[in-house]
């Protein structure tokens, strides 16, 4: 009985994108609509979020990222989009 050949599985089928993958560290506001004492208010700190995704664009005013996409014959559709004011960005690192 002849041996059966297994089909080769392609692991990385992700299409190439013309956008670099990046990690963006930035500062964000923190707000609270509840009541607080002066001690609780003094403990309030800014938020330091991190976003990872593809860098769509950056200019003097903003950085635009997307974290998901759909690519077909008609082009690319972007999802999980984030626009960050440029002055709030602390670091952009290519992945």
DSSP file (Angstrom, degrees, kcal/mol; ACC not computed):
  #  RESIDUE AA STRUCTURE BP1 BP2  ACC     N-H-->O    O-->H-N    N-H-->O    O-->H-N    TCO  KAPPA ALPHA  PHI   PSI    X-CA   Y-CA   Z-CA
    1    1 A X              0   0    0      0, 0.0     2,-0.1     0, 0.0     0, 0.0   0.000 360.0 360.0 360.0 127.6    0.0    0.0    0.0
    2    2 A X        -     0   0    0      1,-0.1     2,-0.2     0, 0.0     0, 0.0  -0.375 360.0-108.3 -72.5 148.5    1.5    3.4   -1.0
    3    3 A X        -     0   0    0     -2,-0.1     2,-0.3     1,-0.1    -1,-0.1  -0.503  30.5-124.2 -74.6 142.4    2.1    6.0    1.6
    4    4 A X        -     0   0    0     -2,-0.2     2,-0.4     1,-0.0    -1,-0.1  -0.684  19.9-131.5 -86.0 139.9   -0.1    9.1    1.5
    5    5 A X        -     0   0    0     -2,-0.3     2,-0.3     1,-0.0    -1,-0.0  -0.738  18.7-129.0 -90.1 138.1    1.5   12.4    1.2
    6    6 A X        -     0   0    0     -2,-0.4     2,-0.2     1,-0.1    -1,-0.0  -0.609  24.5-110.9 -84.1 145.8    0.4   15.1    3.6
    7    7 A X        -     0   0    0     -2,-0.3     2,-0.4     1,-0.1    -1,-0.1  -0.531  33.5-113.9 -73.4 140.9   -0.6   18.5    2.3
    8    8 A X        -     0   0    0     -2,-0.2     2,-0.5     1,-0.0    -1,-0.1  -0.623  27.3-141.1 -77.4 130.7    1.7   21.3    3.2
    9    9 A X        -     0   0    0     -2,-0.4     2,-0.7    -3,-0.0    -1,-0.0  -0.818   5.3-142.5 -96.2 126.9    0.1   23.8    5.5
   10   10 A X        -     0   0    0     -2,-0.5     3,-0.2     1,-0.2    -2,-0.0  -0.807  17.4-175.1 -90.0 117.7    1.0   27.4    4.9
   11   11 A X  S    S+     0   0    0     -2,-0.7     2,-0.9     1,-0.2    -1,-0.2   0.923  70.1  48.9 -82.2 -46.9    1.3   29.1    8.2
   12   12 A X        +     0   0    0      1,-0.2    -1,-0.2     2,-0.0     0, 0.0  -0.796  55.4 148.2-102.5  96.8    1.8   32.8    7.3
   13   13 A X        +     0   0    0     -2,-0.9     2,-0.2    -3,-0.2    -1,-0.2   0.271  27.8 130.3-108.1   9.4   -0.8   33.8    4.7
   14   14 A X        -     0   0    0      1,-0.1     2,-0.1    -3,-0.1     3,-0.1  -0.450  59.5-122.4 -67.0 129.8   -1.0   37.5    5.8
   15   15 A X        -     0   0    0     -2,-0.2     2,-0.2     1,-0.1    -1,-0.1  -0.387  30.1 -99.5 -71.0 150.9   -0.8   39.8    2.8
   16   16 A X        -     0   0    0     -2,-0.1     2,-0.4     2,-0.0    -1,-0.1  -0.473  38.3-153.2 -68.9 138.5    2.0   42.4    2.8
   17   17 A X        -     0   0    0      2,-0.2    -1,-0.0    -2,-0.2    -3,-0.0  -0.885  20.0-133.6-113.6 147.0    0.8   45.8    3.9
   18   18 A X  S    S+     0   0    0     -2,-0.4     2,-0.4     2,-0.1    -2,-0.0   0.095  84.2  87.5 -83.8  26.0    2.4   49.2    2.9
   19   19 A X  S    S-     0   0    0     38,-0.0    -2,-0.2    35,-0.0     2,-0.2  -0.980  78.8-122.2-126.5 134.9    2.2   50.3    6.5
   20   20 A X        -     0   0    0     35,-0.4    35,-2.8    -2,-0.4     2,-0.4  -0.489  24.6-121.2 -74.9 145.7    4.8   49.7    9.2
   21   21 A X  E     +A   54   0A   0     33,-0.2    74,-3.0    -2,-0.2     2,-0.3  -0.748  44.3 174.5 -86.0 131.3    3.8   47.9   12.4
   22   22 A X  E     -AB  53  94A   0     31,-3.6    31,-2.2    -2,-0.4     2,-0.4  -0.868  35.6-136.9-137.6 164.6    4.4   50.1   15.4
   23   23 A X  E     -AB  52  93A   0     70,-2.5    70,-2.6    -2,-0.3     2,-0.5  -0.998  25.1-162.8-121.4 124.3    4.0   50.4   19.2
   24   24 A X  E     -AB  51  92A   0     27,-3.4    27,-2.5    -2,-0.4     2,-0.5  -0.944   6.1-165.6-115.8 123.2    2.9   53.9   20.3
   25   25 A X  E     +AB  50  91A   0     66,-2.6    65,-2.6    -2,-0.5    66,-2.0  -0.913  25.7 157.4-104.2 131.2    3.2   55.1   23.9
   26   26 A X  E     - B   0  89A   0     23,-2.1     2,-0.4    -2,-0.5    63,-0.2  -0.918  40.2-109.4-149.2 170.6    1.2   58.2   24.7
   27   27 A X        -     0   0    0     61,-2.5     2,-0.3    -2,-0.3    21,-0.2  -0.879  32.7-173.5-107.8 137.7   -0.4   60.2   27.5
   28   28 A X  B     -E   47   0B   0     19,-2.7    19,-2.0    -2,-0.4     2,-0.0  -0.902  26.2-103.7-128.9 158.3   -4.2   60.4   27.8
   29   29 A X        -     0   0    0     -2,-0.3     2,-0.4    17,-0.2    17,-0.0  -0.303  25.9-149.0 -72.4 162.1   -6.5   62.4   30.0
   30   30 A X        +     0   0    0     16,-0.0     2,-0.3     2,-0.0    14,-0.0  -0.997  19.1 177.1-132.6 129.2   -8.3   60.9   33.0
   31   31 A X        -     0   0    0     -2,-0.4     2,-0.3     2,-0.0    -2,-0.0  -0.936  11.9-173.2-133.3 157.9  -11.7   62.1   34.0
   32   32 A X        -     0   0    0     -2,-0.3    -2,-0.0     2,-0.1     0, 0.0  -0.968  14.1-162.8-150.8 129.1  -14.2   61.1   36.7
   33   33 A X        +     0   0    0     -2,-0.3     2,-0.1     2,-0.1    -1,-0.0   0.408  64.3  96.7 -95.6   2.9  -17.8   62.4   37.1
   34   34 A X  S    S-     0   0    0      1,-0.1     2,-0.2     0, 0.0    -2,-0.1  -0.336  82.9 -92.0 -87.5 172.1  -18.1   61.2   40.7
   35   35 A X        +     0   0    0     -2,-0.1     2,-0.3     0, 0.0    -1,-0.1  -0.575  47.3 175.7 -81.9 145.8  -17.5   63.0   44.0
   36   36 A X        -     0   0    0     -2,-0.2     2,-0.1     4,-0.0     0, 0.0  -0.993  27.7-119.0-149.7 152.5  -14.1   62.9   45.6
   37   37 A X     >  -     0   0    0     -2,-0.3     4,-2.4     1,-0.1     5,-0.2  -0.327  40.6-101.2 -80.6 172.0  -12.2   64.3   48.6
   38   38 A X  H  > S+     0   0    0      1,-0.2     4,-2.2     2,-0.2     5,-0.1   0.857 124.2  53.1 -64.4 -33.7   -9.2   66.5   48.2
   39   39 A X  H  > S+     0   0    0      2,-0.2     4,-1.2     1,-0.2    -1,-0.2   0.913 110.3  46.1 -66.9 -42.7   -7.0   63.4   49.0
   40   40 A X  H  4 S+     0   0    0      1,-0.2     4,-0.5     2,-0.2     3,-0.2   0.891 112.2  51.9 -65.3 -38.7   -8.6   61.3   46.4
   41   41 A X  H >< S+     0   0    0     -4,-2.4     3,-1.1     1,-0.2    -2,-0.2   0.892 105.9  54.3 -64.8 -39.3   -8.3   64.2   43.9
   42   42 A X  H 3< S+     0   0    0     -4,-2.2    -1,-0.2     1,-0.2    -2,-0.2   0.788 103.8  56.5 -65.0 -27.7   -4.6   64.5   44.7
   43   43 A X  T 3< S+     0   0    0     -4,-1.2    -1,-0.2    -3,-0.2     2,-0.2   0.592  80.4 114.6 -78.8 -11.1   -4.1   60.8   43.9
   44   44 A X    <   -     0   0    0     -3,-1.1     2,-0.3    -4,-0.5    -3,-0.0  -0.432  46.1-178.3 -67.1 128.9   -5.5   61.3   40.4
   45   45 A X        -     0   0    0     -2,-0.2    -2,-0.1     1,-0.1     2,-0.0  -0.860  29.7 -97.5-126.4 158.7   -2.9   60.7   37.7
   46   46 A X        -     0   0    0     -2,-0.3     2,-0.3     1,-0.1   -17,-0.2  -0.309  41.7-112.4 -68.0 159.8   -2.7   60.8   33.9
   47   47 A X  B     -E   28   0B   0    -19,-2.0   -19,-2.7    -2,-0.0     2,-0.4  -0.745  18.6-158.4 -95.7 144.7   -3.2   57.6   31.9
   48   48 A X        -     0   0    0     -2,-0.3   -21,-0.2   -21,-0.2   -19,-0.0  -0.659  21.8-179.4-122.4  73.6   -0.2   56.1   29.9
   49   49 A X        -     0   0    0     -2,-0.4   -23,-2.1   -23,-0.2     2,-0.4  -0.261  15.8-149.0 -73.8 161.5   -1.8   53.8   27.3
   50   50 A X  E     -A   25   0A   0    -25,-0.2     2,-0.4     2,-0.0   -25,-0.2  -1.000  10.4-168.0-130.2 129.3    0.1   51.8   24.7
   51   51 A X  E     -A   24   0A   0    -27,-2.5   -27,-3.4    -2,-0.4     2,-0.4  -0.949   1.7-166.6-116.8 139.6   -1.3   51.0   21.2
   52   52 A X  E     +A   23   0A   0     -2,-0.4     2,-0.3   -29,-0.2   -29,-0.2  -0.985  38.9  90.4-122.6 138.4    0.1   48.5   18.8
   53   53 A X  E    S-A   22   0A   0    -31,-2.2   -31,-3.6    -2,-0.4     2,-0.4  -0.960  75.5 -41.3 172.4-158.2   -0.9   48.3   15.2
   54   54 A X  E     -AC  21  66A   0     12,-3.0    12,-1.8    -2,-0.3     2,-0.8  -0.831  51.0-123.0-101.8 136.3   -0.1   49.6   11.8
   55   55 A X  E     + C   0  65A   0    -35,-2.8   -35,-0.4    -2,-0.4    10,-0.2  -0.677  28.7 178.2 -80.2 109.6    0.9   53.3   11.3
   56   56 A X  E     -     0   0A   0      8,-2.3     2,-0.3    -2,-0.8    -1,-0.2   0.927  63.3 -33.0 -77.2 -48.0   -1.5   54.7    8.8
   57   57 A X  E     - C   0  64A   0      7,-1.5     7,-3.2     2,-0.0    -1,-0.3  -0.983  49.5-162.5-165.0 161.1   -0.1   58.3    8.9
   58   58 A X  E     + C   0  63A   0     -2,-0.3     2,-0.2     5,-0.2     5,-0.2  -0.976  18.1 155.0-149.4 143.7    1.5   60.9   11.1
   59   59 A X        -     0   0    0      3,-2.3    -2,-0.0    -2,-0.3    27,-0.0  -0.738  62.2 -68.1-146.2-165.0    1.9   64.6   10.7
   60   60 A X  S    S+     0   0    0     -2,-0.2    27,-0.1     1,-0.2     3,-0.1   0.762 129.6  37.9 -66.0 -24.5    2.4   67.6   13.0
   61   61 A X  S    S+     0   0    0      1,-0.2    25,-2.4    25,-0.1    26,-0.3   0.796 119.9   3.4 -98.6 -32.9   -1.1   67.3   14.4
   62   62 A X  E     - D   0  85A   0     23,-0.3    -3,-2.3    24,-0.2     2,-0.4  -0.965  46.7-135.0-154.4 164.5   -1.8   63.6   14.8
   63   63 A X  E     -CD  58  84A   0     21,-2.2    21,-2.7    -2,-0.3     2,-0.5  -0.997  24.7-158.9-122.0 128.7   -0.8   60.0   14.6
   64   64 A X  E     +CD  57  83A   0     -7,-3.2    -8,-2.3    -2,-0.4    -7,-1.5  -0.946  15.1 173.6-115.6 127.9   -3.3   57.5   13.0
   65   65 A X  E     -CD  55  82A   0     17,-2.8    17,-2.3    -2,-0.5     2,-0.3  -0.861  16.1-161.4-125.3 158.6   -3.2   53.8   13.6
   66   66 A X  E     -CD  54  81A   0    -12,-1.8   -12,-3.0    -2,-0.3    15,-0.2  -0.992   6.2-168.0-138.3 146.0   -5.3   50.8   12.8
   67   67 A X  E    S+     0   0A   0     12,-1.1     2,-0.3    13,-0.7    13,-0.2   0.519  73.2  29.5-110.2 -10.0   -5.2   47.4   14.6
   68   68 A X  E     + D   0  79A   0     11,-1.6    11,-2.9   -14,-0.1     2,-0.3  -0.980  62.0 177.2-146.4 159.9   -7.2   45.3   12.1
   69   69 A X  E     - D   0  78A   0     -2,-0.3     2,-0.4     9,-0.2     9,-0.2  -0.979  22.6-142.0-155.7 163.5   -7.9   45.2    8.4
   70   70 A X  E     - D   0  77A   0      7,-2.2     7,-2.6    -2,-0.3     2,-0.5  -0.986  20.0-167.2-132.3 122.2   -9.7   43.3    5.6
   71   71 A X  E     + D   0  76A   0     -2,-0.4     2,-0.2     5,-0.2     5,-0.2  -0.943  21.9 142.5-115.9 126.0   -7.9   43.1    2.3
   72   72 A X  E >   - D   0  75A   0      3,-2.5     3,-1.4    -2,-0.5    -2,-0.0  -0.707  67.3 -67.7-141.1-165.8   -9.7   41.9   -0.8
   73   73 A X  T 3  S+     0   0    0      1,-0.3     3,-0.1    -2,-0.2    -2,-0.0   0.758 128.8  55.2 -63.2 -25.2   -9.9   42.6   -4.6
   74   74 A X  T 3  S-     0   0    0      1,-0.3     2,-0.3     3,-0.0    -1,-0.3   0.570 118.1-102.3 -85.8  -9.1  -11.4   46.1   -3.9
   75   75 A X  E <   -D   72   0A   0     -3,-1.4    -3,-2.5     2,-0.0     2,-0.4  -0.917  56.6 -29.6 127.1-154.1   -8.6   47.2   -1.6
   76   76 A X  E     -D   71   0A   0     -2,-0.3     2,-0.5    -5,-0.2    -5,-0.2  -0.876  39.6-161.7-110.7 136.6   -8.1   47.5    2.2
   77   77 A X  E     -D   70   0A   0     -7,-2.6    -7,-2.2    -2,-0.4     2,-0.3  -0.975  20.4-141.5-113.0 130.8  -10.8   48.2    4.8
   78   78 A X  E     -D   69   0A   0     -2,-0.5     2,-0.3    -9,-0.2    -9,-0.2  -0.708  20.0-179.0 -99.1 142.2   -9.4   49.5    8.1
   79   79 A X  E     +D   68   0A   0    -11,-2.9   -11,-1.6    -2,-0.3   -12,-1.1  -0.871  58.9  31.7-132.1 166.9  -10.8   48.6   11.6
   80   80 A X  E    S-     0   0A   0     -2,-0.3   -13,-0.7   -13,-0.2     2,-0.2   0.929  79.8-173.2  51.4  52.8   -9.9   49.4   15.2
   81   81 A X  E     -D   66   0A   0    -15,-0.2     2,-0.4    -3,-0.2   -15,-0.2  -0.528  12.1-173.0 -83.0 142.1   -8.8   52.9   14.2
   82   82 A X  E     -D   65   0A   0    -17,-2.3   -17,-2.8    -2,-0.2     2,-0.5  -1.000  10.1-166.5-136.0 134.6   -7.2   55.3   16.6
   83   83 A X  E     -D   64   0A   0     -2,-0.4     2,-0.4   -19,-0.2   -19,-0.2  -0.985  12.6-172.0-121.9 120.2   -6.2   59.0   16.1
   84   84 A X  E     -D   63   0A   0    -21,-2.7   -21,-2.2    -2,-0.5     2,-0.1  -0.925  30.4-111.1-115.3 132.3   -3.9   60.4   18.8
   85   85 A X  E >>  -D   62   0A   0     -2,-0.4     3,-1.8   -23,-0.2     4,-0.6  -0.417  28.9-128.5 -58.7 133.6   -2.9   64.1   19.1
   86   86 A X  G >4 S+     0   0    0    -25,-2.4     3,-1.1     1,-0.3   -24,-0.2   0.830 105.6  59.5 -57.0 -36.8    0.8   64.4   18.2
   87   87 A X  G 34 S+     0   0    0    -26,-0.3    -1,-0.3     1,-0.2    -2,-0.1   0.699 101.6  55.7 -67.8 -18.1    1.6   66.3   21.3
   88   88 A X  G <4 S+     0   0    0     -3,-1.8   -61,-2.5   -62,-0.1     2,-0.4   0.621  85.0 100.2 -87.6 -14.3    0.3   63.4   23.5
   89   89 A X  E <<  +B   26   0A   0     -3,-1.1   -63,-0.3    -4,-0.6     3,-0.1  -0.592  42.1 174.9 -78.8 127.7    2.7   60.9   21.8
   90   90 A X  E     +     0   0A   0    -65,-2.6     2,-0.3    -2,-0.4   -64,-0.2   0.767  65.4   3.9 -99.1 -34.9    5.8   60.1   23.9
   91   91 A X  E     -B   25   0A   0    -66,-2.0   -66,-2.6     2,-0.0     2,-0.5  -0.979  49.2-164.3-157.4 137.8    7.3   57.3   21.8
   92   92 A X  E     -B   24   0A   0     -2,-0.3     2,-0.4   -68,-0.2   -68,-0.2  -0.993  17.8-175.8-123.4 123.4    6.8   55.4   18.5
   93   93 A X  E     -B   23   0A   0    -70,-2.6   -70,-2.5    -2,-0.5     2,-0.2  -0.975  22.7-129.8-123.3 128.3    8.7   52.2   18.1
   94   94 A X  E      B   22   0A   0     -2,-0.4   -72,-0.3   -72,-0.2    -2,-0.0  -0.548 360.0 360.0 -73.5 139.1    8.8   50.0   14.9
   95   95 A X              0   0    0    -74,-3.0   -73,-0.2    -2,-0.2    -1,-0.1   0.398 360.0 360.0-100.7 360.0    8.0   46.4   15.6
